[in-house]
Amino acid sequence: MLAQYLKVKEQAGDAVLFFRLGDFYEMFFEDAERAAPLLDLTLTSRNKDAPNPVPMCGVPYHAAQGYVGRLLGHGLKVAICDQLGDPAKSPGLVERGLVRVITPGTVLDEDEGLEPSEPGFLAAVVRSGGDVAIASVEVTTGQLRCCVAPTLRAASEELARIGPRETVIGPGDDELRALAEEAGGTPTVWEARDDTEAAAALDRLQHGGSEPDPVGASALRLALAYVGDTVRGGLDHLRAPEHYAVGEHLMLDDRSRRNLAVLEGADGGRHGSLWWALDRCRTSMGSRRLRDWLLYPLLELEGIGARLDAVEVLVESPGLREDLGEALRAVGDVERLVARFGVRRAGPREVARLGRALGLVARVVAQIGGDDLPALLRSVRERAAPPPGLGDRILARISDEPPMNASEGGVIRAGADDEVDRLRGLLGDAQRLIAELEAREREATGIASLKIKYHRVLGYFFDVTKPNLKLVPDHFVRRQSMASGERFSSPELKDLEDQLSTAESRAVEREVVLFDELLGEIQAQQSVLTVLAHALADLDALCGLAAAAHEHGYVRPRLHRGDAIRIREGRHPVVEQTSARGSFVANDVALDGRTEQVVLLTGPNMAGKSTYLRQVALIVLMAHAGSFVPAAEAEVPLTDRIWTRVGAADDLVAGDSTFMVEMKETAAILGNLTARTLVILDEIGRGTSTYDGIAIAWAVAEHLHECEPAPGARVKTLFATHFHELTALAAELPRVENHSVSVREWKDDVLFLRKVVPGPASRSYGIAVARLAGVPDGVVRRARDLLQQLEQGKGPEAAPAAAGTDPNPQMDLFDDPAAALRRELARIDVDSMTPLDALTRLAELRDWARRG
C-alpha cells in the first residue's frame, strides 16, 4: 500500500495528498506533519515499533471538503487519490489513482472555500517582448477571457481588476513572479509537460473565430493546460474565449476602486460597498454578474443603452420584475450547477436539481414573451430557451430524493424502467419471504424471541439467545457465538439471501447504466446549457438593478459623446442607504472642458466634501455599467478612466511615508491622463509643510487645468482642499470654479448643511470640528485663544503658569512681527525660486504685513 502511495505522491508533487483508505482520506510522511497542526488533527504513526515509523493522520472521506478548504486557506494545494476499483471485487490491493488536484484557482465547491457570490478566477500570465498576456478562467462558471497589456504596469492593473485566487506563470521570470505576488491570491510557477490537449481545446473553443494574438494564445494554452492537469475532468462547459483590450472598458485602478468602495466597504466585506447597495439579485450567479458589470463598465453607447432599455422596462413593470425574481430564486445558481456537468463532477442530486431548474426556466422564458421588448431582453429569451424535453426526461427518470452516488441505488424513479421495477420486485418478494420464514421458524421451534437480522459481513442470520439454545433445530447451521447467544443460518435462509443479493446488485447495475445514459444526454447539451445559464445570470442582474432603481428612486442617465457632466440632485448610493430615510442632502454638479473644468471644493471637515466627490464618480461609474443613478437628472459623457486620490496612510511594506504614498498616487494620475478622464482629488499636500503643500497642490491644479491630452480635450477635475490659498486660482485661471459646502454657526456650534454652493468657504471651522470630536474643553478654549492671536498677526503667547508654581516668565513663541517679517525677507533666495514659488511667497508676506 505504501508503495502505491509513493507512486501517486510522485504525481501529486508539492500538494498534500489525500489517500483514500476505506472510509478515510489518510496523509503520510511530510504531508501528515504539515497538515496535522493546520487541521487540528492528532498526528499518529504506522509501524510505531519500527526504527522509522510512518507519520500519518486522516479525515473522514464524507467530510473531506471542509478540511480541503482549510488547507487551501493556508496556501496549500490538495491532491485527491481515490479508489478506482471496487473493493468487494478486488482480490488484492484495490486500484487507486490521482483524480484531482485542488488549488485555490480550481476549487469547485463552497465547502472548499468558494464564495457563492464571488468568482474564483485562475489567471495565467505570459510575456513576449513588452506585451503581457493575461488569460483568466473561472472553472465553476465556464468564463474564459484574454487580454494583452502593453506594459507590466497595465498588466498589474488588470490583474488587480480580475482579482485571481491563483496566478500561474512559467519558470524563470522574476518580474512576472513579482507581478503574480502583487496580484494577491496564490502565485504558482508551473510548466506544462505537453500542451497538445490544451491547444486542441483552444481550437475547439474558438469555434473558427478570430485567432488570438500569439502571446494571448500562449496564455490561454497555459491556463487550459493547468486546469486540465488539476481538475482532471472535462472542459466542455468553457465558453469561447472573450478577447478584449485593457482600454475597452472604463478603468479604475485598484486604489480608486477601494477609495470609492466599489466592491468592499470600510470593513473589507461587501457591506457598505456600491455592489452591496445595488445588489437586489435573487441568485448568486446574478450577484456575480452585477459584480462583473461594475468591474468592466461599458464604453459603447449602444451596449450601455441596451442595458438601460432593459432596466427601464423592468423598473416600469414591477409585477413582471417580481414574478421573474421569484422564478429565478427557485432556479438558483444554475450557472455553477451546469459547470459541474462540464467537469464531470455531477451526481444524481445535481441531475435532479437540473431537471427541476429546467422546468422553472421554461416559465421564466414564457414570462418575457412579446416582440415589443428591448433587444437585450429578447436576447435573454432566445439564449435561455432550454433543450426541448430534457427537463421532463430528467424528472421522469430520476427519483425525487436520489442519493449522492448512483452506485448507492435508489436513483431511478419507480415506473421509469421495467427491468429496475422487476428487480426491485424480486427484492420486495425476498424480503417478504424472509419475514414469513422468520414467523414460521419462530412457531416451529417455540423460540418466541427468534429474529432474522443482517450483518454486512455475515449477511442474514437467525439470532438465538442463550436460554433458547436447547430449542435450536438440527437444520440450523451455527455461524457465530456471542456473549448473549449464537447466530445461525439455514439452507432456506441462504437461498433467500442469494436471491436478495443478486437482485440488489443487478438493480444497482441497471440504475448506473440508466443514469450514465442520462448524463451523456445532458453533456451532449453542455454548450446550450452554458449559454442558458449565462443568459439567466444576465436577467437576474438586470432585475436586480431595476429593483434597486425602483426602491431608491433612481433615474435613467443620458450618456453622450460630449464632455459635460450635469447632475441635478445627485446622491451617494451607499451613504443614502445607510442614513436615516430622507435625511441625505442631494447636490448638483456641473463639469465641462469649456467653463467649469476644475472645481475647487472647500469647507470644514465632516461637512460632506468627500461624500460629494465620491458620489459624482460613482454616478459616472453606475451609468457606464448600465444602471439607473441616484439623481433627479443626469447627463454623463463617455468616460474611459476615473482616477481618485482620497485619504492617505503609510505603506509600511513598501517603506513609504504617508506623503510619499500621496505623491506616488498623484504622479500616477498626472502621468496617465486621457481625453475622457475624470479626476477626483481629496486633499493634496497635507503630509508636508504648509508652504510645500500649497505649492504642490497649486501646481497640480494648474497642470490639470492646462493639460490637453487631445486637441480641445480637457481633464474634468473635482479638487477638495483645506488650503484656502488655492481659491485664488479661480481669479487667475479661466476654467477654475470655487464651490464650498455650506455651514451655519449657532452660538458655539457649527451646523453642517451638507449643501454645495458657489464660492469658497469663509473659514475652516477646524476648532469647532475638534470640539464635536470630543477634544477636551480646555484644549478647545486654548486653541481658540491661539487662533485669535494668529489672526491678529501676533505670535501665540505661552499659557499663564498655574497658581502656586514658579512663574519663570517665558518669551513669546515668535519674535516681534516686524522683526520676523524683515528676517523672512532677508532669507529669500530669489535666484533659486520659480515664478510660482515667488508669487506664493510674496502673497504670504503681503497678508502677514497687512495684519500688522
KELO-801387 format. One line per 3 residues: number of its first residue (from 1); their letters; for each residue x, y, z of C-alpha. Coordinates in steps of 0.1 Angstrom, whole numbers. Layout:
// KELO-801387
NUM = a = X,Y,Z ~ ... .
//
This chain:
// KELO-801387
1 = mla = 0,0,0 ~ 28,25,8 ~ 45,17,-25 .
4 = qyl = 12,26,-42 ~ 10,57,-21 ~ 45,68,-30 .
7 = kvk = 38,63,-67 ~ 8,86,-66 ~ 26,111,-44 .
10 = eqa = 52,115,-71 ~ 25,126,-94 ~ 10,150,-68 .
13 = gda = 42,170,-64 ~ 40,196,-36 ~ 3,191,-30 .
16 = vlf = -9,175,2 ~ -21,140,-8 ~ -54,127,5 .
19 = frl = -51,90,0 ~ -83,70,2 ~ -83,41,26 .
22 = gdf = -118,27,33 ~ -139,55,49 ~ -109,79,54 .
25 = yem = -85,100,35 ~ -51,94,50 ~ -20,116,49 .
28 = ffe = 15,102,54 ~ 51,113,59 ~ 57,151,54 .
31 = dae = 21,157,43 ~ 8,144,76 ~ 33,165,95 .
34 = raa = 23,196,76 ~ -14,191,77 ~ -20,178,112 .
37 = pll = -14,211,131 ~ -33,231,104 ~ -63,209,106 .
40 = dlt = -62,202,144 ~ -56,165,138 ~ -37,141,160 .
43 = lts = -5,130,144 ~ -1,92,148 ~ 22,67,130 .
46 = rnk = 22,33,114 ~ 48,8,124 ~ 53,25,158 .
49 = dap = 78,0,169 ~ 99,2,137 ~ 131,22,136 .
52 = npv = 114,47,112 ~ 77,48,119 ~ 55,64,93 .
55 = pmc = 38,96,104 ~ 1,97,95 ~ -32,114,101 .
58 = gvp = -66,112,84 ~ -101,128,79 ~ -134,111,71 .
61 = yha = -139,110,34 ~ -175,123,36 ~ -163,155,54 .
64 = aqg = -131,160,34 ~ -142,192,16 ~ -141,213,48 .
67 = yvg = -106,201,55 ~ -96,208,19 ~ -109,244,22 .
70 = rll = -88,249,54 ~ -56,237,37 ~ -63,260,7 .
73 = ghg = -68,289,31 ~ -32,282,43 ~ -19,285,8 .
76 = lkv = -15,247,2 ~ -28,225,-27 ~ -46,192,-21 .
79 = aic = -43,162,-43 ~ -72,136,-41 ~ -63,99,-46 .
82 = dql = -95,78,-48 ~ -102,41,-51 ~ -108,34,-88 .
85 = gdp = -117,-3,-83 ~ -145,-20,-63 ~ -130,-32,-30 .
88 = aks = -156,-60,-29 ~ -144,-73,-63 ~ -106,-67,-59 .
91 = pgl = -88,-99,-49 ~ -57,-79,-37 ~ -48,-43,-34 .
94 = ver = -76,-21,-47 ~ -67,1,-76 ~ -62,38,-67 .
97 = glv = -53,68,-88 ~ -50,106,-87 ~ -84,120,-97 .
100 = rvi = -80,157,-89 ~ -56,184,-76 ~ -74,211,-58 .
103 = tpg = -57,245,-59 ~ -71,280,-49 ~ -79,287,-86 .
106 = tvl = -96,254,-93 ~ -120,249,-64 ~ -154,237,-74 .
109 = ded = -174,237,-41 ~ -184,262,-14 ~ -171,238,12 .
112 = egl = -136,242,-3 ~ -137,279,3 ~ -156,291,-27 .
115 = eps = -178,322,-20 ~ -213,319,-36 ~ -215,355,-48 .
118 = epg = -178,359,-59 ~ -159,344,-88 ~ -129,321,-83 .
121 = fla = -107,332,-112 ~ -74,314,-122 ~ -51,337,-142 .
124 = avv = -23,326,-164 ~ 3,353,-174 ~ 28,351,-203 .
127 = rsg = 52,377,-216 ~ 66,382,-250 ~ 88,413,-256 .
130 = gdv = 69,442,-240 ~ 35,426,-242 ~ 20,408,-212 .
133 = aia = -9,385,-219 ~ -34,375,-192 ~ -58,346,-196 .
136 = sve = -84,342,-169 ~ -107,312,-164 ~ -135,307,-140 .
139 = vtt = -138,269,-138 ~ -171,270,-118 ~ -189,291,-145 .
142 = gql = -170,284,-177 ~ -160,320,-182 ~ -128,324,-202 .
145 = rcc = -111,358,-211 ~ -79,370,-225 ~ -63,404,-229 .
148 = vap = -28,417,-239 ~ -14,445,-218 ~ 12,468,-234 .
151 = tlr = 33,472,-202 ~ 39,455,-168 ~ 21,483,-151 .
154 = aas = -10,479,-172 ~ -9,441,-166 ~ -7,448,-129 .
157 = eel = -38,470,-130 ~ -57,443,-150 ~ -47,415,-126 .
160 = ari = -59,437,-97 ~ -92,441,-115 ~ -96,403,-121 .
163 = gpr = -86,395,-85 ~ -75,359,-92 ~ -74,334,-64 .
166 = etv = -43,319,-82 ~ -19,332,-108 ~ 1,308,-129 .
169 = igp = 33,318,-146 ~ 61,299,-163 ~ 95,294,-147 .
172 = gdd = 124,318,-149 ~ 107,353,-150 ~ 113,371,-117 .
175 = elr = 93,402,-129 ~ 62,381,-137 ~ 66,363,-103 .
178 = ala = 66,397,-86 ~ 35,406,-106 ~ 17,374,-95 .
181 = eea = 26,380,-59 ~ 14,416,-61 ~ -20,404,-76 .
184 = ggt = -29,386,-44 ~ -41,351,-42 ~ -16,323,-47 .
187 = ptv = 13,326,-72 ~ 21,293,-89 ~ 52,286,-111 .
190 = wea = 42,258,-134 ~ 53,245,-168 ~ 31,222,-190 .
193 = rdd = 48,190,-199 ~ 27,188,-230 ~ 1,214,-241 .
196 = tea = -12,194,-271 ~ -46,188,-254 ~ -48,224,-243 .
199 = aaa = -41,236,-279 ~ -68,213,-292 ~ -92,225,-265 .
202 = ldr = -85,261,-275 ~ -91,254,-312 ~ -124,238,-303 .
205 = lqh = -134,267,-281 ~ -126,293,-307 ~ -153,278,-330 .
208 = ggs = -135,290,-361 ~ -135,326,-347 ~ -107,351,-349 .
211 = epd = -73,339,-339 ~ -59,354,-307 ~ -27,373,-306 .
214 = pvg = 2,348,-304 ~ 11,358,-268 ~ -26,357,-259 .
217 = asa = -28,322,-273 ~ 2,312,-252 ~ -15,325,-221 .
220 = lrl = -48,307,-229 ~ -29,274,-236 ~ -11,277,-202 .
223 = ala = -44,283,-184 ~ -62,254,-201 ~ -33,231,-196 .
226 = yvg = -31,239,-159 ~ -69,235,-155 ~ -68,202,-174 .
229 = dtv = -39,189,-152 ~ -56,198,-119 ~ -93,193,-125 .
232 = rgg = -88,161,-145 ~ -124,161,-156 ~ -137,179,-187 .
235 = ldh = -136,214,-201 ~ -168,211,-222 ~ -185,239,-202 .
238 = lra = -159,265,-210 ~ -172,293,-233 ~ -153,306,-263 .
241 = peh = -126,330,-250 ~ -136,366,-248 ~ -107,387,-262 .
244 = yav = -106,423,-250 ~ -83,452,-248 ~ -73,468,-215 .
247 = geh = -88,501,-225 ~ -120,486,-238 ~ -139,493,-205 .
250 = lml = -140,522,-181 ~ -109,517,-159 ~ -103,523,-123 .
253 = ddr = -71,513,-106 ~ -72,491,-75 ~ -68,521,-51 .
256 = srr = -96,540,-68 ~ -119,510,-65 ~ -111,509,-28 .
259 = nla = -114,547,-24 ~ -149,545,-39 ~ -158,513,-21 .
262 = vle = -169,497,-54 ~ -167,461,-41 ~ -157,463,-5 .
265 = gad = -168,486,23 ~ -147,500,51 ~ -145,467,69 .
268 = ggr = -133,448,39 ~ -166,430,33 ~ -194,436,9 .
271 = hgs = -215,457,33 ~ -211,494,26 ~ -199,490,-10 .
274 = lww = -216,500,-42 ~ -220,463,-51 ~ -239,458,-18 .
277 = ald = -261,489,-24 ~ -272,478,-59 ~ -274,440,-54 .
280 = rcr = -310,430,-53 ~ -304,399,-73 ~ -322,367,-63 .
283 = tsm = -293,343,-72 ~ -256,341,-66 ~ -250,340,-103 .
286 = gsr = -268,373,-107 ~ -247,389,-79 ~ -216,377,-97 .
289 = rlr = -228,392,-130 ~ -235,425,-114 ~ -201,425,-98 .
292 = dwl = -186,419,-132 ~ -205,448,-147 ~ -192,471,-120 .
295 = lyp = -156,459,-127 ~ -160,462,-165 ~ -183,492,-172 .
298 = lle = -190,496,-209 ~ -177,523,-232 ~ -200,519,-261 .
301 = leg = -232,539,-262 ~ -251,510,-279 ~ -242,485,-253 .
304 = iga = -249,508,-224 ~ -282,518,-240 ~ -293,482,-244 .
307 = rld = -288,476,-207 ~ -306,508,-197 ~ -335,499,-221 .
310 = ave = -339,465,-203 ~ -337,480,-168 ~ -362,507,-178 .
313 = vlv = -388,481,-188 ~ -382,462,-156 ~ -385,493,-135 .
316 = esp = -418,502,-151 ~ -432,466,-148 ~ -430,458,-111 .
319 = glr = -453,428,-115 ~ -431,412,-142 ~ -400,420,-123 .
322 = edl = -413,403,-91 ~ -425,373,-110 ~ -392,369,-127 .
325 = gea = -373,374,-94 ~ -393,346,-76 ~ -388,322,-105 .
328 = lra = -351,330,-106 ~ -348,324,-69 ~ -363,290,-74 .
331 = vgd = -339,282,-103 ~ -309,290,-81 ~ -273,292,-92 .
334 = ver = -277,272,-124 ~ -245,286,-138 ~ -223,267,-113 .
337 = lva = -247,237,-115 ~ -242,234,-152 ~ -204,237,-149 .
340 = rfg = -203,206,-127 ~ -215,185,-156 ~ -187,200,-177 .
343 = vrr = -160,190,-153 ~ -176,155,-147 ~ -185,162,-111 .
346 = agp = -223,158,-113 ~ -241,131,-94 ~ -278,121,-91 .
349 = rev = -286,151,-69 ~ -272,176,-94 ~ -291,159,-122 .
352 = arl = -323,161,-102 ~ -316,198,-95 ~ -310,205,-131 .
355 = gra = -343,188,-141 ~ -363,210,-117 ~ -344,241,-128 .
358 = lgl = -351,235,-165 ~ -388,232,-157 ~ -387,266,-140 .
361 = var = -366,281,-168 ~ -393,274,-192 ~ -416,295,-170 .
364 = vva = -391,323,-169 ~ -388,323,-207 ~ -426,323,-211 .
367 = qig = -429,355,-189 ~ -406,375,-212 ~ -426,369,-243 .
370 = gdd = -437,396,-268 ~ -419,413,-296 ~ -421,448,-281 .
373 = lpa = -394,440,-255 ~ -360,457,-257 ~ -333,439,-277 .
376 = llr = -314,427,-246 ~ -345,410,-230 ~ -353,394,-264 .
379 = svr = -317,381,-265 ~ -321,367,-230 ~ -353,349,-240 .
382 = era = -336,333,-270 ~ -305,323,-252 ~ -323,309,-221 .
385 = app = -346,285,-240 ~ -339,251,-225 ~ -332,220,-247 .
388 = pgl = -367,206,-256 ~ -379,179,-233 ~ -347,175,-214 .
391 = gdr = -361,187,-181 ~ -391,164,-184 ~ -369,134,-193 .
394 = ila = -348,140,-162 ~ -377,143,-139 ~ -394,113,-154 .
397 = ris = -363,91,-147 ~ -346,104,-115 ~ -363,99,-81 .
400 = dep = -374,129,-60 ~ -347,123,-34 ~ -318,105,-50 .
403 = pmn = -286,95,-32 ~ -252,113,-37 ~ -238,85,-59 .
406 = ase = -256,63,-84 ~ -238,32,-70 ~ -259,35,-38 .
409 = ggv = -291,26,-57 ~ -325,43,-54 ~ -316,68,-83 .
412 = ira = -342,57,-108 ~ -378,66,-102 ~ -403,38,-98 .
415 = gad = -421,31,-131 ~ -393,47,-152 ~ -377,13,-162 .
418 = dev = -393,-21,-164 ~ -361,-40,-156 ~ -354,-19,-125 .
421 = drl = -390,-24,-113 ~ -388,-62,-119 ~ -355,-65,-99 .
424 = rgl = -369,-43,-71 ~ -400,-66,-71 ~ -377,-95,-65 .
427 = lgd = -361,-77,-37 ~ -395,-70,-22 ~ -405,-106,-26 .
430 = aqr = -373,-119,-10 ~ -378,-96,20 ~ -414,-107,23 .
433 = lia = -403,-143,22 ~ -376,-137,49 ~ -403,-122,71 .
436 = ele = -425,-152,65 ~ -396,-176,72 ~ -389,-158,105 .
439 = are = -425,-163,116 ~ -426,-199,105 ~ -394,-209,123 .
442 = rea = -404,-190,155 ~ -436,-211,156 ~ -418,-244,147 .
445 = tgi = -391,-240,173 ~ -411,-224,200 ~ -384,-196,203 .
448 = asl = -406,-166,209 ~ -376,-142,206 ~ -362,-156,173 .
451 = kik = -354,-129,148 ~ -337,-128,114 ~ -311,-100,114 .
454 = yhr = -285,-87,90 ~ -247,-80,93 ~ -227,-66,65 .
457 = vlg = -200,-94,69 ~ -222,-124,80 ~ -252,-115,59 .
460 = yff = -286,-127,71 ~ -288,-149,103 ~ -311,-163,130 .
463 = dvt = -304,-146,163 ~ -309,-171,192 ~ -304,-160,229 .
466 = kpn = -286,-184,253 ~ -317,-196,272 ~ -332,-208,239 .
469 = lkl = -301,-226,225 ~ -316,-260,236 ~ -345,-254,212 .
472 = vpd = -324,-249,181 ~ -334,-274,154 ~ -309,-297,135 .
475 = hfv = -312,-278,102 ~ -298,-246,118 ~ -261,-241,110 .
478 = rrq = -240,-223,136 ~ -223,-191,122 ~ -210,-172,152 .
481 = sma = -210,-173,190 ~ -217,-142,210 ~ -218,-134,247 .
484 = sge = -256,-131,247 ~ -262,-161,224 ~ -254,-176,190 .
487 = rfs = -261,-168,153 ~ -273,-194,129 ~ -282,-199,92 .
490 = spe = -303,-224,73 ~ -304,-237,37 ~ -337,-218,31 .
493 = lkd = -323,-186,46 ~ -292,-189,25 ~ -312,-193,-7 .
496 = led = -332,-162,1 ~ -301,-143,8 ~ -285,-152,-25 .
499 = qls = -317,-142,-43 ~ -318,-109,-24 ~ -281,-101,-30 .
502 = tae = -283,-110,-67 ~ -314,-89,-73 ~ -299,-59,-54 .
505 = sra = -266,-58,-73 ~ -283,-63,-107 ~ -308,-35,-99 .
508 = ver = -279,-11,-90 ~ -260,-20,-121 ~ -291,-13,-142 .
511 = evv = -296,20,-124 ~ -260,31,-131 ~ -264,23,-168 .
514 = lfd = -296,44,-170 ~ -280,72,-150 ~ -249,73,-173 .
517 = ell = -272,74,-203 ~ -289,104,-189 ~ -256,121,-181 .
520 = gei = -245,115,-216 ~ -276,132,-229 ~ -270,162,-206 .
523 = qaq = -234,165,-216 ~ -244,165,-252 ~ -263,197,-245 .
526 = qsv = -235,213,-225 ~ -229,242,-248 ~ -267,250,-249 .
529 = ltv = -269,248,-211 ~ -239,270,-206 ~ -254,297,-228 .
532 = lah = -287,293,-210 ~ -271,298,-176 ~ -252,329,-188 .
535 = ala = -285,344,-200 ~ -302,338,-167 ~ -274,355,-148 .
538 = dld = -278,385,-171 ~ -315,385,-165 ~ -311,383,-127 .
541 = alc = -286,412,-127 ~ -310,434,-148 ~ -338,426,-125 .
544 = gla = -316,434,-95 ~ -306,468,-110 ~ -343,476,-117 .
547 = aaa = -353,466,-82 ~ -326,489,-67 ~ -337,518,-90 .
550 = heh = -374,514,-81 ~ -366,511,-44 ~ -344,542,-42 .
553 = gyv = -359,564,-69 ~ -330,563,-94 ~ -334,578,-129 .
556 = rpr = -321,568,-162 ~ -289,587,-171 ~ -283,602,-205 .
559 = lhr = -249,592,-219 ~ -234,612,-247 ~ -201,617,-266 .
562 = gda = -196,653,-254 ~ -176,663,-223 ~ -202,678,-199 .
565 = iri = -213,662,-167 ~ -246,676,-155 ~ -261,660,-124 .
568 = reg = -292,675,-107 ~ -298,665,-71 ~ -273,637,-71 .
571 = rhp = -269,614,-41 ~ -243,589,-28 ~ -258,555,-34 .
574 = vve = -243,539,-3 ~ -244,568,22 ~ -280,574,13 .
577 = qts = -289,538,22 ~ -270,539,55 ~ -285,572,65 .
580 = arg = -320,578,81 ~ -346,578,53 ~ -350,612,37 .
583 = sfv = -320,627,56 ~ -295,627,27 ~ -289,661,12 .
586 = and = -288,660,-26 ~ -264,682,-46 ~ -258,693,-82 .
589 = val = -226,691,-102 ~ -216,707,-134 ~ -183,699,-151 .
592 = dgr = -171,705,-187 ~ -140,714,-206 ~ -150,749,-215 .
595 = teq = -161,769,-184 ~ -162,746,-154 ~ -133,722,-159 .
598 = vvl = -117,723,-124 ~ -140,727,-94 ~ -122,736,-61 .
601 = ltg = -142,725,-32 ~ -136,740,3 ~ -153,736,36 .
604 = pnm = -147,721,71 ~ -140,685,78 ~ -172,664,83 .
607 = agk = -191,688,61 ~ -195,663,33 ~ -168,671,7 .
610 = sty = -156,636,4 ~ -191,622,0 ~ -198,648,-27 .
613 = lrq = -167,639,-47 ~ -173,601,-44 ~ -209,603,-54 .
616 = val = -200,621,-86 ~ -175,593,-95 ~ -200,566,-85 .
619 = ivl = -228,581,-106 ~ -205,581,-136 ~ -195,545,-130 .
622 = mah = -231,533,-125 ~ -241,550,-157 ~ -214,531,-177 .
625 = ags = -224,498,-160 ~ -259,502,-174 ~ -276,512,-141 .
628 = fvp = -300,539,-133 ~ -284,565,-110 ~ -293,583,-77 .
631 = aae = -303,617,-91 ~ -332,638,-104 ~ -314,641,-137 .
634 = aev = -280,630,-150 ~ -261,637,-182 ~ -229,617,-183 .
637 = plt = -202,618,-210 ~ -184,587,-221 ~ -155,584,-196 .
640 = dri = -127,560,-201 ~ -109,564,-167 ~ -117,576,-132 .
643 = wtr = -88,585,-111 ~ -91,592,-74 ~ -67,603,-47 .
646 = vga = -86,601,-15 ~ -72,599,20 ~ -37,586,28 .
649 = add = -18,562,50 ~ 17,548,54 ~ 27,518,33 .
652 = lva = 48,500,58 ~ 55,471,35 ~ 69,494,7 .
655 = gds = 86,516,33 ~ 67,547,21 ~ 55,575,43 .
658 = tfm = 20,590,41 ~ 33,619,20 ~ 52,595,-3 .
661 = vem = 21,574,-9 ~ 2,606,-17 ~ 28,618,-42 .
664 = ket = 30,584,-59 ~ -7,584,-64 ~ -6,619,-77 .
667 = aai = 22,610,-101 ~ 3,580,-114 ~ -27,603,-121 .
670 = lgn = -8,631,-138 ~ 11,606,-160 ~ -19,587,-173 .
673 = lta = -45,614,-182 ~ -67,608,-213 ~ -91,630,-232 .
676 = rtl = -120,614,-213 ~ -106,611,-178 ~ -124,622,-146 .
679 = vil = -101,631,-117 ~ -112,632,-81 ~ -87,647,-57 .
682 = dei = -95,648,-20 ~ -66,668,-4 ~ -31,670,-18 .
685 = grg = 0,682,1 ~ -11,676,37 ~ 18,654,46 .
688 = tst = 45,680,44 ~ 50,717,54 ~ 22,741,47 .
691 = ydg = 42,760,21 ~ 53,729,3 ~ 18,715,4 .
694 = iai = 2,747,-10 ~ 28,748,-37 ~ 23,712,-48 .
697 = awa = -15,715,-47 ~ -14,747,-67 ~ 10,733,-93 .
700 = vae = -12,701,-97 ~ -43,722,-101 ~ -25,743,-128 .
703 = hlh = -13,712,-146 ~ -48,697,-147 ~ -62,730,-159 .
706 = ece = -37,733,-187 ~ -33,697,-197 ~ -48,688,-231 .
709 = pap = -45,650,-237 ~ -61,655,-271 ~ -67,687,-291 .
712 = gar = -95,706,-274 ~ -100,679,-247 ~ -97,690,-210 .
715 = vkt = -94,668,-179 ~ -125,673,-157 ~ -115,676,-121 .
718 = lfa = -131,678,-87 ~ -105,690,-61 ~ -113,692,-24 .
721 = thf = -88,712,-3 ~ -83,728,30 ~ -57,752,15 .
724 = hel = -78,783,12 ~ -50,800,-7 ~ -59,778,-37 .
727 = tal = -92,796,-41 ~ -72,824,-57 ~ -68,802,-87 .
730 = aae = -104,810,-98 ~ -93,846,-104 ~ -63,836,-125 .
733 = lpr = -74,805,-145 ~ -105,808,-167 ~ -119,773,-162 .
736 = ven = -115,770,-124 ~ -146,775,-102 ~ -148,777,-64 .
739 = hsv = -175,758,-46 ~ -179,751,-9 ~ -200,731,15 .
742 = svr = -222,754,35 ~ -224,755,72 ~ -243,776,98 .
745 = ewk = -229,789,131 ~ -252,788,161 ~ -237,801,193 .
748 = ddv = -206,779,198 ~ -218,752,175 ~ -215,746,138 .
751 = lfl = -243,730,118 ~ -233,711,87 ~ -259,718,60 .
754 = rkv = -243,694,35 ~ -252,717,6 ~ -226,725,-21 .
757 = vpg = -229,762,-31 ~ -209,785,-54 ~ -180,804,-38 .
760 = pas = -152,795,-14 ~ -156,787,23 ~ -150,816,46 .
763 = rsy = -134,796,74 ~ -121,761,81 ~ -140,756,114 .
766 = gia = -113,732,125 ~ -117,740,162 ~ -154,735,160 .
769 = var = -149,701,145 ~ -123,693,172 ~ -150,701,198 .
772 = lag = -175,679,181 ~ -150,651,180 ~ -147,652,218 .
775 = vpd = -114,671,223 ~ -113,683,260 ~ -129,717,265 .
778 = gvv = -96,732,280 ~ -77,723,248 ~ -105,738,226 .
781 = rra = -105,770,246 ~ -67,773,244 ~ -69,767,206 .
784 = rdl = -94,795,202 ~ -72,819,220 ~ -42,809,199 .
787 = lqq = -61,812,167 ~ -73,847,177 ~ -37,858,183 .
790 = leq = -25,843,150 ~ -54,860,131 ~ -43,893,146 .
793 = gkg = -8,889,134 ~ 6,881,169 ~ 27,852,179 .
796 = pea = 9,828,203 ~ 18,835,239 ~ 26,808,264 .
799 = apa = -2,799,287 ~ -1,815,322 ~ 17,795,349 .
802 = aag = -5,775,372 ~ -11,790,407 ~ 15,782,433 .
805 = tdp = 43,775,408 ~ 74,795,399 ~ 61,817,371 .
808 = npq = 95,820,354 ~ 82,842,325 ~ 87,829,290 .
811 = mdl = 93,847,258 ~ 66,848,231 ~ 69,818,208 .
814 = fdd = 75,842,179 ~ 95,875,177 ~ 81,909,171 .
817 = paa = 61,907,138 ~ 81,935,121 ~ 114,918,130 .
820 = alr = 101,885,118 ~ 90,900,85 ~ 124,915,80 .
823 = rel = 141,882,88 ~ 119,863,63 ~ 126,889,36 .
826 = ari = 164,885,42 ~ 162,847,39 ~ 146,847,4 .
829 = dvd = 169,834,-23 ~ 153,850,-54 ~ 177,833,-79 .
832 = smt = 166,798,-69 ~ 128,804,-69 ~ 104,796,-97 .
835 = pld = 78,822,-106 ~ 51,803,-88 ~ 73,800,-57 .
838 = alt = 79,837,-57 ~ 43,846,-62 ~ 32,823,-34 .
841 = rla = 58,837,-10 ~ 50,873,-19 ~ 13,867,-13 .
844 = elr = 20,852,21 ~ 43,881,32 ~ 18,907,20 .
847 = dwa = -10,891,40 ~ 13,890,70 ~ 22,927,67 .
850 = rrg = -15,937,63 ~ -24,920,95 ~ 2,942,113 .
//
